[in-house]
Amino acid sequence: MAKPIPTKPGFYWARWMQAADGTHEGDELTPAKEWEIVHVAENCNDETDDEYLAVMVPGVREWQWREDFAWGDFVADERDV
C-alpha cells in the first residue's frame, strides 16, 4: 500500500516514477521496477515552500522532487544514520 509523501527529512523506501527535467539518463532510470531507500533532505529554509524537501537517489547526480515517487515506509531519521 502506498504511503503519503514525506513531510520531514530522513530515509524512506521509494520507487522512482518520473525523473526531474535535466536528469542525466532519467529516461532509462524511470520508472523504477524496484523499491530502494532514498534520502529526503531540506532543499531550502522555508517549510511552506513546495520545494522545501528534495530527494537524493543513490548514484544519480541531480536531486529529485518528492512528487515523482511512489512512497513506502519510513526507514530512519538523518541523525540516526
Secondary structure, DSSP 4 states (H G I P E B T S, - for coil): -PBPPP-SSEEEEEEE--PPTT-TTHHHH-S-SS-EEEEEEE-SS-TTSTTSEEEE-TT-SS-B-GGGEEEEEEEE-GGG-
